[in-house]
């Protein structure tokens, strides 16, 4: 894709904040690695893989094993390793033979207390979790309680002592709705996320070690449908005034304070790579769904968290939970929003692919779109409703966003490394449904409806929502 930009005197690294651009699609030939919102397949049809095998990925997998795993073992610090994505990633990397250090300040558990809403699944303490993993696998995961945004000296000391090959950075407040709840949560999200990312870069520089940073970003940095065509992986070809051609960081178009912090992170990565030659990979991930992985099912004490509330529950997990409990699906607005999705198992696999394929010293920041497929929200709601027999309830949208959008995404980098992602199907739905049914008694129905609103207009539009009106079906009602 190539775009023409009117950038005035803006430096190139700030072009991302300029919206004065016109996109024209350039013919790129075969697009096996593109994920398009037009790919929706009705229930009962076959969904084609989003990363069809080609010669490149065949050769890679022959040399390195399925999904790119090879015999090279790494020392990895996982920041935010107690969270929804962090914990299964710790287990997967350890299972693959990597030496893992799990670092977390347990802030997500504290937010549970703040919101009065626990994980649907009963997650154990980090100490119990790592002990259970030792018992079932024979492998050690070290746990360190540390706040990346505040405990700078301890972070530097940890890096010097552990001497990791890679540091995976999950340690950020991850929910867009929570980041919009009030000025308190907006300020916390910026303070925690941006300070943590800056501290990490400073700590790697001060450690004087050559450590590869892998950051979990979000597809939301691009906005949705703002490129005028396929969203490339991080960088976009442009024609500057005077006909000069360049390849720059894709313009940023955040939709919440959370997304804005990920955009600020992206600028920090660019600076520290240029200034200090840090080796950095930024993964722009889609909406994660699912809860269990092959590792978390080995013992009840290893179970991953499952968020179902309006602030932290991701859209597909919310639908699956609501369907299993007989609650009408909460579709915001028309449901015309198209989003990219990836299963939690593939999140962990992508992280391993990233640490096994770091950029060279001096190479610009590597950016991967970490997605499996794109689907429209109302189409997903239809799939879940047909499978579970519940109704679809279109609610006023608490977010300030386009009612309808297309989404065409390139994901060729992970495809070329051999990733064969899971796609949405009934079998995987059943896995989540079983988890929901088992822990249904832990659900607080008052937490299902949205509780955070983007601005006064969206709050006014949602003012008639009554959280107390949501009722769970009894077993008798559900089977009737």
N, C-alpha and C positions, 0 to 999 in steps of 0.2 A: 504494500500500500504506500502511496506517496501523497503528501498533502502540500498545499501551498499555504504559507504562513505570512501574516502581516504582523511582525513582532516588534516593530519600532526599535527601541534601543534596549529591549530586554536581553540580558545575558541568556545564553542557550539553556543553562540549567534551570532557568525560571520560566522557560517557554511553556512548561506544563500548566502554568496558571493563566495562560492566555487563551481565551475562548474565540479569538478572532481567527479562525482557520476554516478552510474549505477542503473537504476530503474528496479525493477521486481515487477509485480503485484501480490498481495496476494489475494486469494479467499476470498471474504467477504460475500458470500451468496446473499440474495435478495437485489437488488440495486434500490429500489423504489425512492430513494432520489438522484439519479444521473441524471445529465443533460448532454446529449451527442450530439455532432454535427451530429451524424448519424440519429438524430431524425427528419430531415427535411421532412415535408409532403407537397407535391405539392398542389398548389392552388386548392380548391374544395374538398380536403380531410379533414378529421377531425384530429385536433391536440390534442393528449392526454394530460391531465393535467400533469405538471411536479412534483406535490406533491400529488400523489394519497392518498386518505384517508386511514389511518390505525388505529389500536386500540388506539395508543398513542395520535394521533391528535384528534380522536373522543372524548376521555376522556377529553383532554385539552379544547376543544371547548365547551363541555357540561358544564364544570365548569366555563369557563371564557367568553363565548360568541363567536360569529363568528370572525374568524381571530385573536383570542387570546385576544380581548379587554375584560377588566373586570372593576369592579367598583372602583379599586384603582386609585386615582387621584394623579398626581405628579406636583411638581413645576419644570418647565423645562426652562433652558436658552438655546436658539438656537443661536449659533454663526454662522454667515453667513446666517441669516434668511431672507435676501432680495433676495437671489439667486434662480436659476432655481429649485433646489431641496429644498432649505431652506424655501422658502415662502409657497409652498403647504404643507410642513411638519408642519409649524407653524399653518396654518389654520386647518389641520386635527387634530392635538393634541388639539387645543383649542375647536374644535367641539366635541371631545371626552370627554371634561370636564377638561382637564389639564390646569394648570395656566402657561401661556407661556410668556417669555420675549424674544423679537426678537432683537438680537445684530448684527450690521453690520456697516462697514465703507464706504459702497457704492462703493467699489473699482471696482466691475464688471461694474457699470454704467460709471465709469471713463474710463475703458478700451474700452467701446463703443465709447467714444469720441476719444480715441487714434486711434482706428481702423477705425473711420468714418463709423461705421455700427451699427445702432440701432437694438434692438429686433424687429422682425417682428410684434409682438403684442405691442400695446402702453401701456407700464406699467406705473402706477402712482407712485407718491412719496410714501415713507413708511408711512408718516403721513396720506395721503389720503387713503392708503390701510387699515390701522388699524381702521380709522374712518368708512370706508365702512363696514368692518367686524363687528364693534360694531352695526351699523345700521341694518344689515341683521341677525345677530345672537344674539345680546344682550350681547355678550361676549367681554371682553377686552384683547387686546394684547399690551403689553408695548413695545415701540421701543426705543433703546439706540444706538446712533452713537458712536462707539468705535472701535479702531484698535487693534485687539488681539495681533498682532506682535509688536506693538510699545507702546501702552498705558497700560503698565503693572500695574502700581499703580491703575489705574481706574478699571482694570479687577479684581484685588484683592478686591477692595472696593465693586464692584458690587456683587461679589460672597458672601462676608460677609453680605451685605445688603439684598440680595434676598434669601439667604440660600436655594439654589435649591436642589432637590433630584438628578437631572441629568443635565448634560451639554452636548448638542449635538453639535459636532464640524464639521461644514461645511466650516469654514472660511479659505479656501485655494484656490489659483489660480488653476482652475480645468481642464484646457484645455492642452492636450499634444501638439498640434500644436503650440499654443501660446508660450509654454515653450521652443520651439525649434526655434522661429523666429529669434532671434539674441542673442548676449551675454547679452544685456540689459534685455530681457525677461527671459533668463536662470537664471541670477543672482536674478532678482526680485522673480521668482518662488521659488528658494531655500530660500532666505531671508524671504519671507513672510510665506511660508508653514512650514518650519522647526522651525523658531523662534516662530511662533504662537503656534505650538503644544508644544514646550518646555515651553513657557510662561504659557500655560494653566495648564500643570502639576505643575509647580512651584506655580502658583496662588492657586490651590486647596490645595497644601501642606501648603502654608502660611496662607490660610484661616482657617486652623485647623478644617475644616468641612469634613464629610464623604460624598463626592459627587461622583456619578457615571459618568464617562466620556464615551460618545458614539461617536466614530469617524467614519466618512464616508471615507473609503478607496477605493481601486479599485482592480478588478480582475487582473489588469496589473502588480501587484507586483509579481505574479507567473511567468510572461512570458506566452507564448501561446504554449501549447503542449510540455513543457519541462520536465514534470514529468514522462513521459514514461507510462502514464495511467491516471486514474482518479485523478483530483486535489482535495486533501482533504481540510478540512476547517481549514487552518492556520498552523496546525502541522502535521508532517509526521513521521512515524515510520522508524527508520534507524538501520542498523547494523554497528557499529563502528569497527575499527581495533581490532582484538583480539576476535571478535565475540560478543562484548558487544552490547546490544540492548538499544535503547533510543528513545524518542519521542521529536523532536525538531521543532523549527520554520521552516516552509517550505523555501527552498532556494529562494532567491530573484533574479529576472531576469528582471529588468526594461527595457522598450523600449523607454523612453524619460526622460528628466529632471523632468517633472511632476511626472512620475511613480517612479523615483528615490527618490523624496521627500516623497512619500508614503511609500517606503521601509525604509527610515530613520525614519519616524514616527513610524513604527512598532517596530524598535529597541528602540526608546524612550519609547514606551508603556511598553515594556518588562522590561526596567530598572526601571522606576518609580513604576511599580507594585512590583518588587522584592525589591527595596530599601525603598519605602515609603508605600507599601501595598495599593496603589491606586486601586480602582475598575474600570476596563476599559473593554469596548467592542469595537472591531474593525470590521467594516462591509466592506467586500471586494465586492463592487458593480459592476455589469455589466454595459453595455451601457444603459443609460436611454432614453426612447422615450415617445412620447405623450407630451401634454402641459396642458390640463385642467384636473381638478379633480372635484368631486361633490361639493367641497367648492368654487373653483375659478369661477365656472359658475354661482354662485348666484348673481353676480353683475359685470358689465363691469369693474369696478374699481379694482376688485380682480384678474383680469386675470394674468396668469403667463407669464414669458418671453418665447420667442421662438427664438432660435438662428439658423440661416440658413447659416451662412458664413463658409468659409473654415477653420477658426480657432476654433470657438466655436460650430458650428452646429454638433450634433451627427449624426452618419451615417444614421440611419433610418429616423430621422427627416429631414435631408437634402434630402433624396430620396423622402419623401412624399411631401415636399415643391416643389421640382423640378418637380415631376409628376403633381402636381396640377397646376403648372404654365406653363406646356408644354415644360419644359427644359429637354434635355437628361440627364439621371442619371449619375452622376460622380462617376464611379467605379474606384478605384485605383488599378492599376496592373491587375491581372487576376480575382480579386474578390474572391480569394480562402481563404481569411482570415476568420476564424471562431471566432465569438465573442459571449459573453453571453449578454443577454438583460433582461431588466425589465421595466415595465411601471411606470410612475411617480406616479400614485396612489399607487402602491405597495411599492415604496420607502417610502412613509409616513407611511404606515401600518407597514413595517418592523422596522422603527424607534420606533414606539410605542411598538411593541413586545420586542425590545431591552431594552427600559427603564423599562418595566414591569417585565423583567427577568434578573436583574443584577447579576454579579458574587458575590459570598460571599467575605467578607474581607479576604485577603490572598490567594484567588483563582487566578490562573494564568489568563492572558488576555484571555477573550472570543473572539473567531474569528468566524464569520459567513460569508459564501458566499451568498451575497444578489443578487441572480439571479433567473430568472424564466425559461429560456430556452436558448439554444445556436442555432445559425443559421450561415450558410455561407453567406458572403456578396453578392455574385453573385446570390444566391438563393432568398435573400430578394429583390434584384434589379429586378429579374424576376417577382416576385409577384407584385411589385409596377408597373412595366412596363406593365404587362398584365392588370392591373386594370385601369391604366390611359392612356394607348395608346402611351406613349413616348418611345423613343429609349434608349438604354443603351450605354454609351460612356466610353470605357475603356481608362483611362488616365495613363500616367507614374506615378508611385507611389512616392509621395513626402516623404514618410517615409522609413526608413531603417528597413525592417521587412521581415519575410519569406513570400514568395508569396502564399504558401498554408500551412495550419495547421489544425490539428484536435483539438477538445477541449471537454474534458469529465470532468464534474464538479460535485462535491458533494454539495448538498444544504439541507442536512437532518435536520440541526438545525432549520431553519425556518419552514420546513415542519412539524417537530414534535411539533412546537408551534401553528400549525393550519393554517398557511398561505396557501391560495388558490390563487395563482398569476394569473394575466391576461396573456394570450399568444397572439401572433400576429394573428390577424384575420381582415377580411375586415371591420367589423363594427367599430373597433377602428381606422383603417386607415381613414375611412370616417370622424370621429370626427376631426382628424388632418387636413384632406383636407378642411373641412368647415372653420376652423380657417384660413388656408392659403388663401383660396379664398376671405374671408372677408377682409383681410389686405394685399392683393396682391400689392396694390398701394404703400406700404411702402418698398417693396423689391428693393434693389440696385443690379441688375444682375452682376455688376462688382465685387461683393463680393462673388460670388458663387464658383469660382474656388479656389484651394488651393493657399495660399499666404505664407506659412511657409514650410521650407524644412529642413530635418534632417541633411544634410551635403552637401558638395560641389558636390558630385557625384549625389545625388538626385536632387539638384538644376539644375545641367547641364542637367539631363534627362528631366526636366520639362521646360526648357528654352523657348520652342516654344509655351507654353500655352499663350493665349491672353485673359485676363479677359474681354476685351471690346467686344469679339466675342460672348458673351452669350446674347441672346435675349429672352425676354418673349413673349409668344404667346398672341395675342389679344383675346378678348372674341369670336370674329367671327372665328378666326383660331382654337381656342380650341374646338369649337362646330362643326366644319366642318367635 
